[in-house]
Amino acid sequence: MSETNLSPAGADAASTAAGLMPIPGHVDPMTVPRPTLVEGVTPREDGRTDLVGLPRKRIAELFEGAGLDAKAAKLRAKQVFHWLYHRGVTEFDAMTDIAKTMRPWLAERFVIGRPTIVEAQHSSDGTRKWLLRTADGHDFEMVFIPDADRGTLCVSSQVGCTLNCRFCHTGTMRLVRNLTVGEIVGQVMLARDALGEWPKNAEDIRLATMAGLDDDEDEGSYSADGRLLTNIVMMGMGEPLYNFDNVRDALGIVMDGDGLALSKRRITLSTSGVIPQMERCGQEIGVNLAVSLHAVTKDVRDEIVPINKKYGIEDLLQACADYPGASNARRITFEYVMLKDKNDSDEDARELVRLLRKYKLPAKVNLIPFNPWPGAPYECSTPDRIRAFSNIVFEGGISAPVRTPRGRDIDAACGQLKTAAEKKSRAELDRLYAEKDAALAAEAQ
């Protein structure tokens, strides 16, 4: 990725003149095209407005602007918000408490959108990955990971990434643009569509709301196929804190009791260490924090997580110590990818313990076996080496479980996300689908 030679102020001025949006990178802010927006709403070719991603107040403003009086607009906005986010409907005709004569009026002016599914893959271990496409033709991915007692959705915040972490396949992509609020919320809604997890009746709604709002409850209260979508991790493509406002507003809808109603304790935001936004994250979003640490020395972290050149390890750990809401009950998770002969020695493990103790951090360390991808410059540490590293950290009084790789066979594991659009053209995908259809037809004969 080429970097601008303009100063940050000069880059911002040039960006504004060119209709571009500055997004900070690890050296200088970089500019990417901003999707055409009208008062925060992405316009459609058919002239209708997509309501997904909008809060109640904004929906009411749009209804009033379309001709309803203020009282009626507020009432309809409350009803539509409930149907959009709590019931998951995709058509206004399904909103049974809205007058039949009102529903065509809504359908003529508004739409309930979802990102387009380009490709859906299932791993042999149950992991599911979707290649999604925005309305303006950009591709990104999301992943669902089922476990015995939970189901975790890995949500993307950007198309591509600007951080260039060397162990991460997403980091080899260029950054295209931030995802909008609707595109972030839409991932959660699509997953619930696919899993059949929208409440079906009044009792389901009551239980779903209780499960979302009760922070002491560990398991979801309604299910369709046994794989509950109980947790969200902002660990997909992109750096969430470089798209702060959209991520904050999207998670606000996800956590709203009248919206998707998921408890903040079931949501984790992962950052590579964008220190200036970390305190805001704790104050304005309030979800669990995960930090991509991956090394304990400046030289190694500079190499594999280049943002370290701007925000160093010691400053990052101090920001973690200051994170609002961090406690022994809500520990900060430190992600640590295990790279052979790079960051996996006994000395590295002991230094990790020393650093976390120095800053008195309520911490948990997730040890992640490196997930390979074509052209990757590293190898995974051996199982014995990972086990020895974990034992040293555990002996230091810090939990250090080894994460079981999931979805490797469909490139859905940690660090493997890179849109299939760069590997398969639309024509190639169409050809593959045609071949599958032909094969199924031949089997049926």
Secondary structure as a PSIPRED ss2 file (coil, helix, strand):
# PSIPRED VFORMAT (PSIPRED V4.0)

   1 M C   1.000  0.000  0.000
   2 S C   1.000  0.000  0.000
   3 E C   1.000  0.000  0.000
   4 T C   1.000  0.000  0.000
   5 N C   1.000  0.000  0.000
   6 L C   1.000  0.000  0.000
   7 S C   1.000  0.000  0.000
   8 P H   0.000  1.000  0.000
   9 A H   0.000  1.000  0.000
  10 G H   0.000  1.000  0.000
  11 A H   0.000  1.000  0.000
  12 D H   0.000  1.000  0.000
  13 A H   0.000  1.000  0.000
  14 A H   0.000  1.000  0.000
  15 S H   0.000  1.000  0.000
  16 T H   0.000  1.000  0.000
  17 A H   0.000  1.000  0.000
  18 A H   0.000  1.000  0.000
  19 G C   1.000  0.000  0.000
  20 L E   0.000  0.000  1.000
  21 M E   0.000  0.000  1.000
  22 P E   0.000  0.000  1.000
  23 I E   0.000  0.000  1.000
  24 P C   1.000  0.000  0.000
  25 G C   1.000  0.000  0.000
  26 H C   1.000  0.000  0.000
  27 V C   1.000  0.000  0.000
  28 D C   1.000  0.000  0.000
  29 P C   1.000  0.000  0.000
  30 M E   0.000  0.000  1.000
  31 T E   0.000  0.000  1.000
  32 V E   0.000  0.000  1.000
  33 P E   0.000  0.000  1.000
  34 R C   1.000  0.000  0.000
  35 P C   1.000  0.000  0.000
  36 T C   1.000  0.000  0.000
  37 L C   1.000  0.000  0.000
  38 V E   0.000  0.000  1.000
  39 E C   1.000  0.000  0.000
  40 G C   1.000  0.000  0.000
  41 V E   0.000  0.000  1.000
  42 T C   1.000  0.000  0.000
  43 P E   0.000  0.000  1.000
  44 R C   1.000  0.000  0.000
  45 E C   1.000  0.000  0.000
  46 D C   1.000  0.000  0.000
  47 G C   1.000  0.000  0.000
  48 R C   1.000  0.000  0.000
  49 T E   0.000  0.000  1.000
  50 D E   0.000  0.000  1.000
  51 L C   1.000  0.000  0.000
  52 V C   1.000  0.000  0.000
  53 G C   1.000  0.000  0.000
  54 L C   1.000  0.000  0.000
  55 P C   1.000  0.000  0.000
  56 R H   0.000  1.000  0.000
  57 K H   0.000  1.000  0.000
  58 R H   0.000  1.000  0.000
  59 I H   0.000  1.000  0.000
  60 A H   0.000  1.000  0.000
  61 E H   0.000  1.000  0.000
  62 L H   0.000  1.000  0.000
  63 F H   0.000  1.000  0.000
  64 E H   0.000  1.000  0.000
  65 G H   0.000  1.000  0.000
  66 A C   1.000  0.000  0.000
  67 G C   1.000  0.000  0.000
  68 L C   1.000  0.000  0.000
  69 D C   1.000  0.000  0.000
  70 A H   0.000  1.000  0.000
  71 K H   0.000  1.000  0.000
  72 A H   0.000  1.000  0.000
  73 A H   0.000  1.000  0.000
  74 K H   0.000  1.000  0.000
  75 L H   0.000  1.000  0.000
  76 R H   0.000  1.000  0.000
  77 A H   0.000  1.000  0.000
  78 K H   0.000  1.000  0.000
  79 Q H   0.000  1.000  0.000
  80 V H   0.000  1.000  0.000
  81 F H   0.000  1.000  0.000
  82 H H   0.000  1.000  0.000
  83 W H   0.000  1.000  0.000
  84 L H   0.000  1.000  0.000
  85 Y H   0.000  1.000  0.000
  86 H H   0.000  1.000  0.000
  87 R H   0.000  1.000  0.000
  88 G C   1.000  0.000  0.000
  89 V C   1.000  0.000  0.000
  90 T C   1.000  0.000  0.000
  91 E C   1.000  0.000  0.000
  92 F H   0.000  1.000  0.000
  93 D H   0.000  1.000  0.000
  94 A H   0.000  1.000  0.000
  95 M C   1.000  0.000  0.000
  96 T C   1.000  0.000  0.000
  97 D C   1.000  0.000  0.000
  98 I C   1.000  0.000  0.000
  99 A C   1.000  0.000  0.000
 100 K C   1.000  0.000  0.000
 101 T C   1.000  0.000  0.000
 102 M H   0.000  1.000  0.000
 103 R H   0.000  1.000  0.000
 104 P H   0.000  1.000  0.000
 105 W H   0.000  1.000  0.000
 106 L H   0.000  1.000  0.000
 107 A H   0.000  1.000  0.000
 108 E H   0.000  1.000  0.000
 109 R H   0.000  1.000  0.000
 110 F E   0.000  0.000  1.000
 111 V E   0.000  0.000  1.000
 112 I C   1.000  0.000  0.000
 113 G C   1.000  0.000  0.000
 114 R C   1.000  0.000  0.000
 115 P C   1.000  0.000  0.000
 116 T E   0.000  0.000  1.000
 117 I E   0.000  0.000  1.000
 118 V E   0.000  0.000  1.000
 119 E E   0.000  0.000  1.000
 120 A E   0.000  0.000  1.000
 121 Q E   0.000  0.000  1.000
 122 H E   0.000  0.000  1.000
 123 S C   1.000  0.000  0.000
 124 S C   1.000  0.000  0.000
 125 D C   1.000  0.000  0.000
 126 G C   1.000  0.000  0.000
 127 T C   1.000  0.000  0.000
 128 R E   0.000  0.000  1.000
 129 K E   0.000  0.000  1.000
 130 W E   0.000  0.000  1.000
 131 L E   0.000  0.000  1.000
 132 L E   0.000  0.000  1.000
 133 R E   0.000  0.000  1.000
 134 T C   1.000  0.000  0.000
 135 A C   1.000  0.000  0.000
 136 D C   1.000  0.000  0.000
 137 G C   1.000  0.000  0.000
 138 H C   1.000  0.000  0.000
 139 D E   0.000  0.000  1.000
 140 F E   0.000  0.000  1.000
 141 E E   0.000  0.000  1.000
 142 M E   0.000  0.000  1.000
 143 V E   0.000  0.000  1.000
 144 F E   0.000  0.000  1.000
 145 I E   0.000  0.000  1.000
 146 P E   0.000  0.000  1.000
 147 D C   1.000  0.000  0.000
 148 A C   1.000  0.000  0.000
 149 D C   1.000  0.000  0.000
 150 R C   1.000  0.000  0.000
 151 G E   0.000  0.000  1.000
 152 T E   0.000  0.000  1.000
 153 L E   0.000  0.000  1.000
 154 C E   0.000  0.000  1.000
 155 V C   1.000  0.000  0.000
 156 S C   1.000  0.000  0.000
 157 S C   1.000  0.000  0.000
 158 Q E   0.000  0.000  1.000
 159 V E   0.000  0.000  1.000
 160 G C   1.000  0.000  0.000
 161 C C   1.000  0.000  0.000
 162 T C   1.000  0.000  0.000
 163 L C   1.000  0.000  0.000
 164 N C   1.000  0.000  0.000
 165 C C   1.000  0.000  0.000
 166 R C   1.000  0.000  0.000
 167 F C   1.000  0.000  0.000
 168 C C   1.000  0.000  0.000
 169 H C   1.000  0.000  0.000
 170 T H   0.000  1.000  0.000
 171 G H   0.000  1.000  0.000
 172 T H   0.000  1.000  0.000
 173 M C   1.000  0.000  0.000
 174 R C   1.000  0.000  0.000
 175 L C   1.000  0.000  0.000
 176 V C   1.000  0.000  0.000
 177 R E   0.000  0.000  1.000
 178 N E   0.000  0.000  1.000
 179 L C   1.000  0.000  0.000
 180 T C   1.000  0.000  0.000
 181 V H   0.000  1.000  0.000
 182 G H   0.000  1.000  0.000
 183 E H   0.000  1.000  0.000
 184 I H   0.000  1.000  0.000
 185 V H   0.000  1.000  0.000
 186 G H   0.000  1.000  0.000
 187 Q H   0.000  1.000  0.000
 188 V H   0.000  1.000  0.000
 189 M H   0.000  1.000  0.000
 190 L H   0.000  1.000  0.000
 191 A H   0.000  1.000  0.000
 192 R H   0.000  1.000  0.000
 193 D H   0.000  1.000  0.000
 194 A H   0.000  1.000  0.000
 195 L H   0.000  1.000  0.000
 196 G C   1.000  0.000  0.000
 197 E C   1.000  0.000  0.000
 198 W C   1.000  0.000  0.000
 199 P C   1.000  0.000  0.000
 200 K C   1.000  0.000  0.000
 201 N C   1.000  0.000  0.000
 202 A H   0.000  1.000  0.000
 203 E H   0.000  1.000  0.000
 204 D H   0.000  1.000  0.000
 205 I H   0.000  1.000  0.000
 206 R H   0.000  1.000  0.000
 207 L H   0.000  1.000  0.000
 208 A H   0.000  1.000  0.000
 209 T H   0.000  1.000  0.000
 210 M H   0.000  1.000  0.000
 211 A H   0.000  1.000  0.000
 212 G H   0.000  1.000  0.000
 213 L H   0.000  1.000  0.000
 214 D C   1.000  0.000  0.000
 215 D C   1.000  0.000  0.000
 216 D C   1.000  0.000  0.000
 217 E C   1.000  0.000  0.000
 218 D C   1.000  0.000  0.000
 219 E C   1.000  0.000  0.000
 220 G C   1.000  0.000  0.000
 221 S C   1.000  0.000  0.000
 222 Y C   1.000  0.000  0.000
 223 S C   1.000  0.000  0.000
 224 A C   1.000  0.000  0.000
 225 D C   1.000  0.000  0.000
 226 G C   1.000  0.000  0.000
 227 R C   1.000  0.000  0.000
 228 L C   1.000  0.000  0.000
 229 L C   1.000  0.000  0.000
 230 T C   1.000  0.000  0.000
 231 N E   0.000  0.000  1.000
 232 I E   0.000  0.000  1.000
 233 V E   0.000  0.000  1.000
 234 M E   0.000  0.000  1.000
 235 M C   1.000  0.000  0.000
 236 G C   1.000  0.000  0.000
 237 M C   1.000  0.000  0.000
 238 G C   1.000  0.000  0.000
 239 E C   1.000  0.000  0.000
 240 P H   0.000  1.000  0.000
 241 L H   0.000  1.000  0.000
 242 Y H   0.000  1.000  0.000
 243 N H   0.000  1.000  0.000
 244 F H   0.000  1.000  0.000
 245 D H   0.000  1.000  0.000
 246 N H   0.000  1.000  0.000
 247 V H   0.000  1.000  0.000
 248 R H   0.000  1.000  0.000
 249 D H   0.000  1.000  0.000
 250 A H   0.000  1.000  0.000
 251 L H   0.000  1.000  0.000
 252 G H   0.000  1.000  0.000
 253 I H   0.000  1.000  0.000
 254 V H   0.000  1.000  0.000
 255 M H   0.000  1.000  0.000
 256 D C   1.000  0.000  0.000
 257 G C   1.000  0.000  0.000
 258 D C   1.000  0.000  0.000
 259 G C   1.000  0.000  0.000
 260 L C   1.000  0.000  0.000
 261 A C   1.000  0.000  0.000
 262 L C   1.000  0.000  0.000
 263 S C   1.000  0.000  0.000
 264 K H   0.000  1.000  0.000
 265 R H   0.000  1.000  0.000
 266 R H   0.000  1.000  0.000
 267 I E   0.000  0.000  1.000
 268 T E   0.000  0.000  1.000
 269 L E   0.000  0.000  1.000
 270 S E   0.000  0.000  1.000
 271 T E   0.000  0.000  1.000
 272 S C   1.000  0.000  0.000
 273 G C   1.000  0.000  0.000
 274 V C   1.000  0.000  0.000
 275 I H   0.000  1.000  0.000
 276 P H   0.000  1.000  0.000
 277 Q H   0.000  1.000  0.000
 278 M H   0.000  1.000  0.000
 279 E H   0.000  1.000  0.000
 280 R H   0.000  1.000  0.000
 281 C H   0.000  1.000  0.000
 282 G H   0.000  1.000  0.000
 283 Q H   0.000  1.000  0.000
 284 E H   0.000  1.000  0.000
 285 I H   0.000  1.000  0.000
 286 G C   1.000  0.000  0.000
 287 V C   1.000  0.000  0.000
 288 N E   0.000  0.000  1.000
 289 L E   0.000  0.000  1.000
 290 A E   0.000  0.000  1.000
 291 V E   0.000  0.000  1.000
 292 S E   0.000  0.000  1.000
 293 L C   1.000  0.000  0.000
 294 H C   1.000  0.000  0.000
 295 A C   1.000  0.000  0.000
 296 V C   1.000  0.000  0.000
 297 T C   1.000  0.000  0.000
 298 K H   0.000  1.000  0.000
 299 D H   0.000  1.000  0.000
 300 V H   0.000  1.000  0.000
 301 R H   0.000  1.000  0.000
 302 D H   0.000  1.000  0.000
 303 E H   0.000  1.000  0.000
 304 I H   0.000  1.000  0.000
 305 V C   1.000  0.000  0.000
 306 P H   0.000  1.000  0.000
 307 I H   0.000  1.000  0.000
 308 N H   0.000  1.000  0.000
 309 K H   0.000  1.000  0.000
 310 K C   1.000  0.000  0.000
 311 Y C   1.000  0.000  0.000
 312 G C   1.000  0.000  0.000
 313 I H   0.000  1.000  0.000
 314 E H   0.000  1.000  0.000
 315 D H   0.000  1.000  0.000
 316 L H   0.000  1.000  0.000
 317 L H   0.000  1.000  0.000
 318 Q H   0.000  1.000  0.000
 319 A H   0.000  1.000  0.000
 320 C H   0.000  1.000  0.000
 321 A H   0.000  1.000  0.000
 322 D C   1.000  0.000  0.000
 323 Y C   1.000  0.000  0.000
 324 P C   1.000  0.000  0.000
 325 G C   1.000  0.000  0.000
 326 A C   1.000  0.000  0.000
 327 S C   1.000  0.000  0.000
 328 N C   1.000  0.000  0.000
 329 A C   1.000  0.000  0.000
 330 R C   1.000  0.000  0.000
 331 R C   1.000  0.000  0.000
 332 I E   0.000  0.000  1.000
 333 T E   0.000  0.000  1.000
 334 F E   0.000  0.000  1.000
 335 E E   0.000  0.000  1.000
 336 Y E   0.000  0.000  1.000
 337 V E   0.000  0.000  1.000
 338 M E   0.000  0.000  1.000
 339 L E   0.000  0.000  1.000
 340 K C   1.000  0.000  0.000
 341 D C   1.000  0.000  0.000
 342 K C   1.000  0.000  0.000
 343 N C   1.000  0.000  0.000
 344 D C   1.000  0.000  0.000
 345 S C   1.000  0.000  0.000
 346 D H   0.000  1.000  0.000
 347 E H   0.000  1.000  0.000
 348 D H   0.000  1.000  0.000
 349 A H   0.000  1.000  0.000
 350 R H   0.000  1.000  0.000
 351 E H   0.000  1.000  0.000
 352 L H   0.000  1.000  0.000
 353 V H   0.000  1.000  0.000
 354 R H   0.000  1.000  0.000
 355 L H   0.000  1.000  0.000
 356 L H   0.000  1.000  0.000
 357 R H   0.000  1.000  0.000
 358 K H   0.000  1.000  0.000
 359 Y C   1.000  0.000  0.000
 360 K C   1.000  0.000  0.000
 361 L C   1.000  0.000  0.000
 362 P C   1.000  0.000  0.000
 363 A E   0.000  0.000  1.000
 364 K E   0.000  0.000  1.000
 365 V E   0.000  0.000  1.000
 366 N E   0.000  0.000  1.000
 367 L E   0.000  0.000  1.000
 368 I E   0.000  0.000  1.000
 369 P E   0.000  0.000  1.000
 370 F C   1.000  0.000  0.000
 371 N C   1.000  0.000  0.000
 372 P C   1.000  0.000  0.000
 373 W C   1.000  0.000  0.000
 374 P C   1.000  0.000  0.000
 375 G C   1.000  0.000  0.000
 376 A C   1.000  0.000  0.000
 377 P C   1.000  0.000  0.000
 378 Y C   1.000  0.000  0.000
 379 E C   1.000  0.000  0.000
 380 C E   0.000  0.000  1.000
 381 S C   1.000  0.000  0.000
 382 T C   1.000  0.000  0.000
 383 P H   0.000  1.000  0.000
 384 D H   0.000  1.000  0.000
 385 R H   0.000  1.000  0.000
 386 I H   0.000  1.000  0.000
 387 R H   0.000  1.000  0.000
 388 A H   0.000  1.000  0.000
 389 F H   0.000  1.000  0.000
 390 S H   0.000  1.000  0.000
 391 N H   0.000  1.000  0.000
 392 I H   0.000  1.000  0.000
 393 V H   0.000  1.000  0.000
 394 F H   0.000  1.000  0.000
 395 E H   0.000  1.000  0.000
 396 G C   1.000  0.000  0.000
 397 G C   1.000  0.000  0.000
 398 I C   1.000  0.000  0.000
 399 S E   0.000  0.000  1.000
 400 A C   1.000  0.000  0.000
 401 P C   1.000  0.000  0.000
 402 V E   0.000  0.000  1.000
 403 R C   1.000  0.000  0.000
 404 T C   1.000  0.000  0.000
 405 P C   1.000  0.000  0.000
 406 R C   1.000  0.000  0.000
 407 G C   1.000  0.000  0.000
 408 R H   0.000  1.000  0.000
 409 D H   0.000  1.000  0.000
 410 I H   0.000  1.000  0.000
 411 D C   1.000  0.000  0.000
 412 A C   1.000  0.000  0.000
 413 A C   1.000  0.000  0.000
 414 C C   1.000  0.000  0.000
 415 G C   1.000  0.000  0.000
 416 Q C   1.000  0.000  0.000
 417 L C   1.000  0.000  0.000
 418 K C   1.000  0.000  0.000
 419 T C   1.000  0.000  0.000
 420 A H   0.000  1.000  0.000
 421 A H   0.000  1.000  0.000
 422 E H   0.000  1.000  0.000
 423 K C   1.000  0.000  0.000
 424 K C   1.000  0.000  0.000
 425 S C   1.000  0.000  0.000
 426 R H   0.000  1.000  0.000
 427 A H   0.000  1.000  0.000
 428 E H   0.000  1.000  0.000
 429 L H   0.000  1.000  0.000
 430 D H   0.000  1.000  0.000
 431 R H   0.000  1.000  0.000
 432 L H   0.000  1.000  0.000
 433 Y H   0.000  1.000  0.000
 434 A H   0.000  1.000  0.000
 435 E H   0.000  1.000  0.000
 436 K H   0.000  1.000  0.000
 437 D H   0.000  1.000  0.000
 438 A H   0.000  1.000  0.000
 439 A H   0.000  1.000  0.000
 440 L H   0.000  1.000  0.000
 441 A H   0.000  1.000  0.000
 442 A H   0.000  1.000  0.000
 443 E H   0.000  1.000  0.000
 444 A H   0.000  1.000  0.000
 445 Q C   1.000  0.000  0.000
